Amino acid sequence: MDNDEHQAAPPSVPPGTASTPGYTVPHRPDGWPNWLGRRPMNNADRAKIREALAAGLPDGPLTAPGPFLCYLTIDGLDRTTDPRKRIRLRGRIHAAARVAAEGRHTTYHATDCAVTIGIQGPDAQERINQLRAALSALIAKHGWTTRDEPR
């Protein structure tokens, strides 16, 4: 007999558990995986963002009292050709958006060339300005363009 056929699992691993993974992905009650503790954006929210982008900026000033929803769109992300670098840049944008939002309701829509971040609340415009300031070095370095879209 060959010695390879009778090798046992290391003594620290109980018998019968050598082939089971050491981790499991938690699931939400609705069946989605709970990777980051939040639910994926639904199609209705994506449609709202697309409609807001297509409509452009409003003609007059915003006169209704809050809560407001303001968007910041960053264009030009497709200029980075390295996929790993593009993922890291998107991660930095997303992290800055989470810090600027500070627990407020946010929307996040990304395409190959642009990222649109929406923040809702009575101080949404100030938070968008904070986000732009946090990303100003990246925006200048990579030659991205930004545009605001308050609603």
C-alpha positions as a Markdown table, in Angstrom:
| # | Residue | x | y | z |
|---|---|---|---|---|
| 1 | Met | 0.0 | 0.0 | 0.0 |
| 2 | Asp | 1.0 | 3.5 | -0.7 |
| 3 | Asn | 1.7 | 5.8 | 2.3 |
| 4 | Asp | -0.2 | 8.7 | 0.5 |
| 5 | Glu | -3.5 | 6.8 | 0.8 |
| 6 | His | -3.4 | 6.6 | 4.6 |
| 7 | Gln | -2.4 | 10.1 | 5.6 |
| 8 | Ala | -4.5 | 11.4 | 8.4 |
| 9 | Ala | -5.5 | 15.0 | 9.1 |
| 10 | Pro | -3.3 | 17.0 | 11.5 |
| 11 | Pro | -4.0 | 16.3 | 15.2 |
| 12 | Ser | -5.3 | 19.9 | 15.7 |
| 13 | Val | -8.2 | 19.3 | 13.2 |
| 14 | Pro | -11.0 | 17.0 | 14.5 |
| 15 | Pro | -11.9 | 14.1 | 12.3 |
| 16 | Gly | -14.7 | 14.8 | 9.8 |
| 17 | Thr | -14.1 | 18.6 | 9.6 |
| 18 | Ala | -11.1 | 18.7 | 7.3 |
| 19 | Ser | -13.1 | 19.5 | 4.2 |
| 20 | Thr | -15.5 | 22.1 | 5.6 |
| 21 | Pro | -14.6 | 25.8 | 5.1 |
| 22 | Gly | -13.5 | 27.8 | 8.1 |
| 23 | Tyr | -16.0 | 30.6 | 7.4 |
| 24 | Thr | -19.5 | 31.2 | 6.1 |
| 25 | Val | -21.2 | 34.2 | 4.6 |
| 26 | Pro | -24.0 | 35.5 | 6.8 |
| 27 | His | -27.3 | 35.9 | 5.1 |
| 28 | Arg | -30.1 | 38.4 | 5.7 |
| 29 | Pro | -33.7 | 37.3 | 6.3 |
| 30 | Asp | -34.5 | 38.2 | 2.7 |
| 31 | Gly | -31.9 | 35.9 | 1.3 |
| 32 | Trp | -29.2 | 38.4 | 0.3 |
| 33 | Pro | -25.7 | 37.8 | 1.5 |
| 34 | Asn | -24.8 | 40.2 | 4.3 |
| 35 | Trp | -21.3 | 41.2 | 3.1 |
| 36 | Leu | -21.1 | 44.7 | 4.4 |
| 37 | Gly | -24.2 | 44.9 | 6.7 |
| 38 | Arg | -26.3 | 46.7 | 4.2 |
| 39 | Arg | -28.7 | 45.8 | 1.4 |
| 40 | Pro | -27.8 | 46.3 | -2.3 |
| 41 | Met | -29.3 | 49.2 | -4.1 |
| 42 | Asn | -32.7 | 48.3 | -5.6 |
| 43 | Asn | -33.7 | 49.1 | -9.2 |
| 44 | Ala | -36.1 | 51.9 | -8.1 |
| 45 | Asp | -33.2 | 53.8 | -6.5 |
| 46 | Arg | -31.1 | 53.3 | -9.6 |
| 47 | Ala | -34.0 | 54.6 | -11.8 |
| 48 | Lys | -34.3 | 57.7 | -9.6 |
| 49 | Ile | -30.6 | 58.5 | -10.0 |
| 50 | Arg | -30.8 | 58.0 | -13.8 |
| 51 | Glu | -33.8 | 60.3 | -14.0 |
| 52 | Ala | -32.1 | 63.0 | -11.8 |
| 53 | Leu | -29.0 | 62.8 | -14.1 |
| 54 | Ala | -31.1 | 63.1 | -17.2 |
| 55 | Ala | -33.1 | 66.0 | -15.8 |
| 56 | Gly | -30.1 | 68.1 | -14.9 |
| 57 | Leu | -30.0 | 70.9 | -12.4 |
| 58 | Pro | -33.2 | 72.8 | -11.4 |
| 59 | Asp | -33.8 | 76.3 | -12.8 |
| 60 | Gly | -34.6 | 78.1 | -9.6 |
| 61 | Pro | -33.3 | 77.9 | -6.1 |
| 62 | Leu | -34.4 | 75.1 | -3.7 |
| 63 | Thr | -37.2 | 76.6 | -1.5 |
| 64 | Ala | -38.8 | 73.6 | 0.1 |
| 65 | Pro | -37.5 | 72.8 | 3.6 |
| 66 | Gly | -35.4 | 69.6 | 4.1 |
| 67 | Pro | -34.7 | 66.8 | 3.9 |
| 68 | Phe | -32.9 | 67.2 | 0.6 |
| 69 | Leu | -31.1 | 64.8 | -1.6 |
| 70 | Cys | -27.9 | 66.1 | -3.2 |
| 71 | Tyr | -25.7 | 64.3 | -5.7 |
| 72 | Leu | -22.1 | 64.5 | -6.6 |
| 73 | Thr | -21.0 | 62.9 | -9.8 |
| 74 | Ile | -17.4 | 62.2 | -10.5 |
| 75 | Asp | -16.6 | 61.7 | -14.2 |
| 76 | Gly | -13.4 | 60.5 | -15.9 |
| 77 | Leu | -12.7 | 57.3 | -14.0 |
| 78 | Asp | -12.2 | 55.4 | -17.2 |
| 79 | Arg | -8.9 | 57.3 | -17.8 |
| 80 | Thr | -7.2 | 54.8 | -15.4 |
| 81 | Thr | -6.4 | 51.7 | -17.4 |
| 82 | Asp | -5.1 | 49.5 | -14.6 |
| 83 | Pro | -8.1 | 47.6 | -13.1 |
| 84 | Arg | -6.4 | 47.2 | -9.7 |
| 85 | Lys | -5.7 | 50.9 | -9.5 |
| 86 | Arg | -9.3 | 51.7 | -10.6 |
| 87 | Ile | -10.7 | 49.4 | -7.9 |
| 88 | Arg | -8.5 | 51.1 | -5.2 |
| 89 | Leu | -9.6 | 54.6 | -6.4 |
| 90 | Arg | -13.3 | 53.6 | -6.3 |
| 91 | Gly | -12.7 | 52.2 | -2.8 |
| 92 | Arg | -11.2 | 55.5 | -1.7 |
| 93 | Ile | -14.2 | 57.4 | -3.2 |
| 94 | His | -16.6 | 55.1 | -1.5 |
| 95 | Ala | -14.8 | 55.4 | 1.9 |
| 96 | Ala | -14.8 | 59.2 | 1.7 |
| 97 | Ala | -18.5 | 59.1 | 0.8 |
| 98 | Arg | -19.3 | 57.0 | 3.9 |
| 99 | Val | -17.3 | 59.4 | 6.1 |
| 100 | Ala | -19.0 | 62.4 | 4.6 |
| 101 | Ala | -22.5 | 60.9 | 5.0 |
| 102 | Glu | -22.0 | 60.0 | 8.7 |
| 103 | Gly | -24.9 | 57.6 | 8.9 |
| 104 | Arg | -27.3 | 59.6 | 6.5 |
| 105 | His | -29.1 | 57.7 | 3.8 |
| 106 | Thr | -26.9 | 57.5 | 0.8 |
| 107 | Thr | -27.2 | 56.3 | -2.8 |
| 108 | Tyr | -24.2 | 55.1 | -4.8 |
| 109 | His | -24.3 | 54.4 | -8.5 |
| 110 | Ala | -21.1 | 53.5 | -10.5 |
| 111 | Thr | -20.5 | 53.0 | -14.2 |
| 112 | Asp | -17.2 | 52.4 | -16.0 |
| 113 | Cys | -16.6 | 56.1 | -16.4 |
| 114 | Ala | -18.5 | 57.8 | -13.5 |
| 115 | Val | -19.6 | 57.5 | -9.9 |
| 116 | Thr | -22.7 | 59.2 | -8.5 |
| 117 | Ile | -23.1 | 59.6 | -4.8 |
| 118 | Gly | -26.2 | 60.9 | -3.2 |
| 119 | Ile | -26.6 | 62.1 | 0.4 |
| 120 | Gln | -30.0 | 62.8 | 2.0 |
| 121 | Gly | -30.6 | 65.1 | 4.9 |
| 122 | Pro | -31.2 | 68.7 | 5.8 |
| 123 | Asp | -27.4 | 69.3 | 5.6 |
| 124 | Ala | -26.9 | 67.3 | 2.4 |
| 125 | Gln | -25.2 | 70.1 | 0.4 |
| 126 | Glu | -22.7 | 70.7 | 3.2 |
| 127 | Arg | -21.9 | 67.0 | 3.3 |
| 128 | Ile | -21.4 | 66.9 | -0.5 |
| 129 | Asn | -19.1 | 69.9 | -0.1 |
| 130 | Gln | -17.2 | 68.0 | 2.6 |
| 131 | Leu | -16.9 | 65.0 | 0.3 |
| 132 | Arg | -15.6 | 67.1 | -2.6 |
| 133 | Ala | -13.0 | 68.7 | -0.3 |
| 134 | Ala | -11.9 | 65.2 | 0.9 |
| 135 | Leu | -11.5 | 64.0 | -2.7 |
| 136 | Ser | -10.0 | 67.3 | -4.0 |
| 137 | Ala | -6.5 | 65.9 | -4.2 |
| 138 | Leu | -7.6 | 62.8 | -6.1 |
| 139 | Ile | -9.8 | 64.8 | -8.4 |
| 140 | Ala | -6.9 | 67.2 | -9.3 |
| 141 | Lys | -4.4 | 64.4 | -9.6 |
| 142 | His | -6.4 | 62.3 | -12.0 |
| 143 | Gly | -8.1 | 65.1 | -13.9 |
| 144 | Trp | -11.6 | 64.1 | -13.0 |
| 145 | Thr | -14.6 | 66.4 | -13.4 |
| 146 | Thr | -17.3 | 66.8 | -10.8 |
| 147 | Arg | -20.8 | 68.1 | -10.9 |
| 148 | Asp | -23.4 | 68.8 | -8.2 |
| 149 | Glu | -27.1 | 68.0 | -8.6 |
| 150 | Pro | -29.2 | 69.1 | -5.7 |
| 151 | Arg | -32.8 | 68.0 | -5.5 |
